[in-house]
Amino acid sequence: MNFSEQYELYHAHFEEYLQNRCAGMAFKPDILTESMRYSLLSGGKRVRPVLFFASLEAFGQAYRGEEALAFAIECIHTYSLIHDDLPAMDNDDFRRGKPSSHKAFGEANAILAGDALLSYAFDIALGECMRGERYIRAAQALSAAAGAAGMVAGQSLDLLCTGKGGGERELLQLWRDKTGRLIAAPVVMAALLAGKYADEAEQFGLALGTLFQITDDILDAVGSRNTLGKSVGKDAREQKLTAVSVYGLEGAEKQADRYACKCKELLHTMAGADIAFLEKLVEYVRRRDR
Amino acid sequence: MNFSEQYELYHAHFEEYLQNRCAGMAFKPDILTESMRYSLLSGGKRVRPVLFFASLEAFGQAYRGEEALAFAIECIHTYSLIHDDLPAMDNDDFRRGKPSSHKAFGEANAILAGDALLSYAFDIALGECMRGERYIRAAQALSAAAGAAGMVAGQSLDLLCTGKGGGERELLQLWRDKTGRLIAAPVVMAALLAGKYADEAEQFGLALGTLFQITDDILDAVGSRNTLGKSVGKDAREQKLTAVSVYGLEGAEKQADRYACKCKELLHTMAGADIAFLEKLVEYVRRRDR
């Protein structure tokens, strides 16, 4: 099986689970369920769930039977996009080629959809905790990555730097917290479930998250709305702190190459892990949407 | 010890723990920690933590050593107030006599402070899960009460009914979800930790939550900003669905009396529990701020 086929296998497996979970949702009032579903089912490459499944296999664990935690991760990612798009935050009217949540349901409902998805993620993660200590540790890793010591800190720093510049030091922190932590989470969680590679997994995941954010910054500068499905060129207009604002476009490409190399080096520190797919995933993130 | 002294004992114990936790917070950027602290430390009667401690003692458990879960509950309550006050939601400029979070820190930072507190609550609850299955169940109860099957559903219904009327049926649902679930949570969590009274605790907690919301509705109609520390008379102006809008002021007072009686009856179903303080707490909620 080549990389694309394997990606599609993980992706389809997650998508089927997601569809079933969404079909079974019956929160009242209906608009709450609709708004949660709308954002969960708006497509996307499902990088985090795929990364979770692939990491489990790389570390010698079965990924079938671990769909709930993949779903919890995706719920947190989805909540973060909804709140990030709000008028008071990035004020983005489009997400994945569709109107963003606050455009489709109004601002108040979008705030609540995000709150609901964040709570739901922990509901699901806590539901796995009875399976044993490894699951508790995995849920803790997710919580740490999402919260005030992780992604929310990144969003806060992003706000603080917007329009005010900032240098390489702030950029490194932004990469790590805003994107890195929640990309690293599935790899770290898989390592915790497997009972090995926890430190290496975190280092690799953070580097991959940084690579992801750099390519995001590059795509915002050069991409078009059609291929990206969201507004582009906004970073520069809004004076965001990005890889492109600090290094220029060419410099950002070099940084991306550097982090892609770093990712692969870090993969090789996991002696005995089956890293073939993850290595190709690094290339996929490096070249996505180009 | 009389009721007030006992309340003050629980209150002071929680407040000391809270102050220490807040002093130890060092999330970056600083504004994130400041905004979380600002709302956590803005006073309030700490009804939920007091109810948690009192329920533990009523059910034969020590409350010392269980401060973390009390703090997690208060974090969720605090996040809900921050998001509830946002311009897109209830648009309240004052909370507990101080500018609300979005007035003090701006809207984007207020959204993030709420997101951070919600994540933090689960971080703390997950930190207790290693203590055993009872703690996992208690954390699950908190999560269920906070999320799309609980408080967030109540907020969503509140939005839906505002300006559009609604009758007794919607009001009962609103009482239960918007307020009841998170007032019931500490009682249910205490019962789960004690390993008894779980069903009775939920019934009592939901009735107490309803009583709490009815008195809130009455206070909004008759109170003044000075005693309440927040904007008043807003419910009527904004055509909120409340006990007063459905039953009138006199009818709402009767409903409050009815629920206060119901609370006490439900307390007596818990054979062997030491309900003396909780009975007086019912009276305290019935008469608060009058």
HADDOCK unambig.tbl for C-alpha pairs under 7 A between the chains (distance, minus, plus):
assign (segid A and resid 27 and name CA) (segid B and resid 148 and name CA) 6.16 0.50 0.50
assign (segid A and resid 27 and name CA) (segid B and resid 149 and name CA) 5.93 0.50 0.50
assign (segid A and resid 28 and name CA) (segid B and resid 153 and name CA) 6.13 0.50 0.50
assign (segid A and resid 29 and name CA) (segid B and resid 153 and name CA) 6.64 0.50 0.50
assign (segid A and resid 29 and name CA) (segid B and resid 156 and name CA) 6.73 0.50 0.50
assign (segid A and resid 29 and name CA) (segid B and resid 157 and name CA) 5.97 0.50 0.50
assign (segid A and resid 32 and name CA) (segid B and resid 156 and name CA) 6.66 0.50 0.50
assign (segid A and resid 88 and name CA) (segid B and resid 107 and name CA) 5.97 0.50 0.50
assign (segid A and resid 88 and name CA) (segid B and resid 108 and name CA) 5.16 0.50 0.50
assign (segid A and resid 89 and name CA) (segid B and resid 108 and name CA) 5.40 0.50 0.50
assign (segid A and resid 107 and name CA) (segid B and resid 88 and name CA) 5.99 0.50 0.50
assign (segid A and resid 108 and name CA) (segid B and resid 88 and name CA) 5.17 0.50 0.50
assign (segid A and resid 108 and name CA) (segid B and resid 89 and name CA) 5.39 0.50 0.50
assign (segid A and resid 109 and name CA) (segid B and resid 156 and name CA) 6.97 0.50 0.50
assign (segid A and resid 112 and name CA) (segid B and resid 152 and name CA) 6.48 0.50 0.50
assign (segid A and resid 112 and name CA) (segid B and resid 156 and name CA) 6.98 0.50 0.50
assign (segid A and resid 116 and name CA) (segid B and resid 147 and name CA) 5.40 0.50 0.50
assign (segid A and resid 116 and name CA) (segid B and resid 148 and name CA) 5.03 0.50 0.50
assign (segid A and resid 116 and name CA) (segid B and resid 152 and name CA) 6.15 0.50 0.50
assign (segid A and resid 119 and name CA) (segid B and resid 143 and name CA) 6.45 0.50 0.50
assign (segid A and resid 119 and name CA) (segid B and resid 146 and name CA) 6.91 0.50 0.50
assign (segid A and resid 119 and name CA) (segid B and resid 147 and name CA) 5.02 0.50 0.50
assign (segid A and resid 120 and name CA) (segid B and resid 147 and name CA) 6.24 0.50 0.50
assign (segid A and resid 120 and name CA) (segid B and resid 148 and name CA) 6.98 0.50 0.50
assign (segid A and resid 122 and name CA) (segid B and resid 143 and name CA) 6.90 0.50 0.50
assign (segid A and resid 123 and name CA) (segid B and resid 140 and name CA) 6.44 0.50 0.50
assign (segid A and resid 123 and name CA) (segid B and resid 143 and name CA) 5.57 0.50 0.50
assign (segid A and resid 123 and name CA) (segid B and resid 144 and name CA) 6.65 0.50 0.50
assign (segid A and resid 126 and name CA) (segid B and resid 140 and name CA) 6.12 0.50 0.50
assign (segid A and resid 129 and name CA) (segid B and resid 136 and name CA) 6.98 0.50 0.50
assign (segid A and resid 130 and name CA) (segid B and resid 133 and name CA) 6.94 0.50 0.50
assign (segid A and resid 133 and name CA) (segid B and resid 130 and name CA) 6.94 0.50 0.50
assign (segid A and resid 136 and name CA) (segid B and resid 129 and name CA) 6.97 0.50 0.50
assign (segid A and resid 140 and name CA) (segid B and resid 123 and name CA) 6.44 0.50 0.50
assign (segid A and resid 140 and name CA) (segid B and resid 126 and name CA) 6.12 0.50 0.50
assign (segid A and resid 143 and name CA) (segid B and resid 119 and name CA) 6.45 0.50 0.50
assign (segid A and resid 143 and name CA) (segid B and resid 122 and name CA) 6.88 0.50 0.50
assign (segid A and resid 143 and name CA) (segid B and resid 123 and name CA) 5.57 0.50 0.50
assign (segid A and resid 144 and name CA) (segid B and resid 123 and name CA) 6.66 0.50 0.50
assign (segid A and resid 146 and name CA) (segid B and resid 119 and name CA) 6.92 0.50 0.50
assign (segid A and resid 147 and name CA) (segid B and resid 116 and name CA) 5.40 0.50 0.50
assign (segid A and resid 147 and name CA) (segid B and resid 119 and name CA) 5.03 0.50 0.50
assign (segid A and resid 147 and name CA) (segid B and resid 120 and name CA) 6.24 0.50 0.50
assign (segid A and resid 148 and name CA) (segid B and resid 27 and name CA) 6.17 0.50 0.50
assign (segid A and resid 148 and name CA) (segid B and resid 116 and name CA) 5.03 0.50 0.50
assign (segid A and resid 148 and name CA) (segid B and resid 120 and name CA) 6.96 0.50 0.50
assign (segid A and resid 149 and name CA) (segid B and resid 27 and name CA) 5.95 0.50 0.50
assign (segid A and resid 152 and name CA) (segid B and resid 112 and name CA) 6.48 0.50 0.50
assign (segid A and resid 152 and name CA) (segid B and resid 116 and name CA) 6.16 0.50 0.50
assign (segid A and resid 153 and name CA) (segid B and resid 28 and name CA) 6.13 0.50 0.50
assign (segid A and resid 153 and name CA) (segid B and resid 29 and name CA) 6.64 0.50 0.50
assign (segid A and resid 156 and name CA) (segid B and resid 29 and name CA) 6.72 0.50 0.50
assign (segid A and resid 156 and name CA) (segid B and resid 32 and name CA) 6.67 0.50 0.50
assign (segid A and resid 156 and name CA) (segid B and resid 109 and name CA) 6.98 0.50 0.50
assign (segid A and resid 156 and name CA) (segid B and resid 112 and name CA) 6.98 0.50 0.50
assign (segid A and resid 157 and name CA) (segid B and resid 29 and name CA) 5.96 0.50 0.50
